[in-house]
């Protein structure tokens, strides 16, 4: 493909002519083949090449055809010939129609420069769509449902690449959509995709156009979505979703409504590099802002009901198929084991393939376990995304909702959540919520989520990591009882789930410590590289709270204690990625301890955190983060050893150090103001004091160019002997 790009960049006419000849040959071969589907792979293989040639030909150009270069004008003639050939095809088989749709959207950049051709392409796509039959379930012999969805995604591709060329056709597209829907010839999943394409088109016209399109698309949905009757019928008690599963048409209608909310949030708002859309600093509100007040309350009730299904009291009362649907699917298990299907090719439009989970708007067909599982997963996936995206569009989310209502929906049943669901909740909802919550609303919002989250995760992760490290099995709640507990694959899945949640939680801790949320916290550079900090300059933690989320967290003991416990336990998890993320959190905690007069925080950092970091350096898995960990040790010793005896006591408790070694180390620190040299001194001392037992440092051991701290020969009595059984231990003495 890179060769095609190179040739097109230098000789676009040659590339266009070659691709045109090749497509002509393939289409001719297909038309003569007794079984055209056998020739289909060759046709499919040429589509990416056509897309690359077209996009490269017009790369960086914004001029219509009249202002294009001679090469582009000549190439346009060739692309025009390809388009006419594609438009003349009368393919009605699902696989052929799908490929034809892909070829048409490959010409999107051409349509941007030749807008007069956009209308015929739109008409052809609708022709392909309407010629394919509506089927509720695809079969191996008939993939019409999937092909129809793919054709709808071609509208999205063209809307993205053709830019303003589609604007004159928006009314015609809207009228066609309305007509097909009134005739029952357009399913909800297809309408959602076409609606998404509509939003992409509108984004090239500006905020006002987006608002008008959103009103047109969302108003019909709001009439059903906001009705209190269905909410009371299905969401007012824990077993309400059981009743909803018997009303399949309404159940899937809710699903498609939530997925469209997600699409609307993703596609509306500011479009990068679009001069027609005001910048994010303008006074224009986000086009979705006015819709959140009616969209989100029913969604929160729905998510609360979904979360409740996993609580023990509710699970016991569920019918068999619904109870079975709570377990992981075979696809999810395969994904954890790395046995999933190949990734979607780069540049393709990501969309949920709803071909297997769409049903007729009439009738009440019975649901099986897989249908229910797909519905639950879809509601959770899209619902979380809707909430997370809603937090990013200004303060509308925080002003139109009560924090306790959101907390009730999301974390009321967190103790019953499985690890994969907690990870998803953190990643999709809680992290963006914390990032975008205005500082004046921290008190009203943040604590309600962090307290139950940290409290539960600290206990759950501590237990599972202990099981993994001491018994070889993580024993996470996601693995159902019907899976063999002795199966090696189960052990692998459990460990993967444990590590995924651990890393996500540590990532959240690093977000809490991010500079943007801690502008009031002094940086390491501001504090300096020496211990000369006047006690009179130390402040109370309260002074930092308005402009530091770390200070806010530590001010709230209920959240702070489990969060700090997680941070020190993470160093023993044998997960270098988690340690790398938690190190930034610990760094901010250290800076706050240095800058405040809070003795409890100072003691935690000087004793518990310092101890945990040194222990963490004994694990080879932490080698990648070793430089950060040594840096934390340096900061703690330099700035807190003069205010707390714990750092010196901990170092002297190491098995291979004597007081003169520590004295030499301190003298070496005093002689240099270089941060790099101070870190090297710290590293050398730690290696010396542990007899080179710190595997994280030994794994990245380099030549020591600083020789102020050296190993000293001592008589055998001065150093305690380390037995073979204790070879992997540091032997730190407990300080009480």
DAPESUL-V349580 format. One record per backbone hydrogen bond with DSSP energy under -0.5 kcal/mol. CO is the residue of the C=O (numbers start at 1). NH is the residue of the N-H. If there is no record, write none. Layout:
CO,NH
CO,NH
//
This chain:
1,5
2,6
3,7
4,8
5,9
6,10
7,11
11,15
12,16
13,17
14,18
15,19
16,20
17,21
18,22
19,23
20,24
21,25
22,26
23,27
24,28
25,29
26,30
27,31
28,32
29,33
35,38
36,39
36,40
37,40
39,42
39,43
40,44
41,45
42,46
43,46
43,47
44,47
44,48
46,50
47,51
48,52
49,53
50,54
51,55
52,56
53,57
54,58
56,59
58,61
64,67
65,68
69,73
70,74
71,75
72,76
73,77
74,78
75,79
76,80
77,81
78,82
79,83
80,84
81,85
82,86
83,87
84,88
86,89
93,97
94,98
95,99
96,100
97,101
98,102
99,103
100,104
101,105
102,106
103,107
104,107
105,108
107,110
107,111
108,112
109,113
110,114
113,65
114,117
115,118
117,121
118,122
119,123
120,124
121,125
122,126
123,127
124,128
125,129
126,130
127,131
128,132
129,132
133,135
139,142
142,139
143,147
144,148
145,149
146,150
147,151
148,152
149,153
150,154
151,155
152,155
152,156
153,157
154,158
155,159
156,160
157,161
158,162
159,163
162,165
163,166
164,167
164,168
166,169
167,170
169,173
170,174
171,175
172,176
173,177
174,178
175,179
176,180
177,181
178,182
179,183
180,185
181,184
187,191
188,192
189,193
190,194
191,195
192,196
193,197
194,198
195,199
196,200
197,201
198,202
199,203
200,204
201,204
202,205
202,206
206,210
207,211
208,212
209,213
210,214
211,215
212,216
213,217
214,218
215,219
216,220
217,221
218,222
219,223
220,224
221,225
222,226
224,227
227,231
228,232
229,233
230,234
231,235
232,236
237,240
239,242
239,243
240,244
241,245
243,246
244,247
246,248
247,251
248,252
249,253
250,254
251,255
252,256
253,257
254,258
255,259
256,260
257,261
258,262
259,263
260,264
261,265
262,266
263,267
264,268
270,272
271,274
273,275
274,277
279,282
286,289
288,291
288,292
289,292
291,294
291,295
292,296
295,299
296,300
297,301
298,302
299,303
300,304
301,305
302,306
303,307
304,308
305,309
306,309
307,310
308,311
311,314
311,315
312,316
314,317
315,318
319,323
320,324
321,325
323,326
324,327
329,333
330,334
331,335
332,336
333,337
334,339
334,340
335,338
345,348
348,350
352,354
353,356
354,357
368,372
369,373
370,374
371,375
372,376
373,377
374,378
375,379
376,380
377,381
378,382
379,383
380,384
381,385
382,386
383,387
384,388
385,389
386,390
387,391
389,392
390,393
390,397
393,396
395,399
396,400
397,401
402,405
402,406
403,407
404,408
405,409
406,410
407,411
407,412
408,412
411,414
413,416
413,417
414,417
418,421
418,422
419,423
420,424
421,425
422,426
423,427
424,428
425,429
425,430
426,431
429,433
430,434
431,435
432,436
433,437
438,441
439,442
441,445
442,446
442,447
445,448
445,449
446,449
446,450
447,451
449,453
450,454
451,455
452,456
453,457
454,458
455,459
456,460
457,461
458,462
459,463
460,464
461,465
462,466
463,467
464,468
465,469
466,470
467,471
467,472
467,473
468,472
476,479
478,328
478,480
480,483
484,487
487,491
488,492
489,493
490,494
491,495
492,496
493,497
494,498
495,499
496,500
497,501
498,502
499,503
500,504
501,505
502,506
503,507
504,508
505,509
506,510
507,511
508,512
509,513
511,514
514,517
515,518
517,549
518,521
523,527
524,528
531,533
532,534
534,537
535,538
539,597
540,543
541,544
541,545
542,546
544,547
545,548
547,520
548,552
549,553
550,554
551,555
552,556
553,556
555,557
556,559
556,560
557,561
558,562
559,563
560,564
561,565
562,566
563,567
564,568
565,569
566,570
568,571
569,572
570,573
575,579
576,580
577,581
578,582
579,583
580,584
581,584
581,585
582,586
583,587
584,588
585,589
586,590
587,591
588,592
589,593
590,594
591,595
592,596
595,539
597,599
598,602
599,603
600,604
601,605
602,606
603,607
603,608
604,609
605,610
607,611
608,612
609,613
610,614
611,615
612,616
613,617
615,618
616,619
617,696
617,697
618,620
619,622
620,623
623,626
625,629
626,630
627,631
628,632
629,633
630,634
631,635
632,636
633,637
634,638
635,639
636,640
636,641
637,641
640,643
640,644
645,649
646,650
647,651
648,652
649,653
651,654
654,657
655,720
658,661
658,662
659,663
660,664
661,665
662,666
663,667
664,668
665,669
666,670
667,671
669,672
674,678
675,679
676,680
677,681
678,682
679,683
680,684
681,685
682,686
683,687
684,688
685,689
686,690
687,692
688,691
689,656
693,695
694,697
694,698
695,699
697,700
698,701
703,705
705,707
708,710
715,718
716,719
721,723
723,726
724,727
726,729
730,655
734,736
//
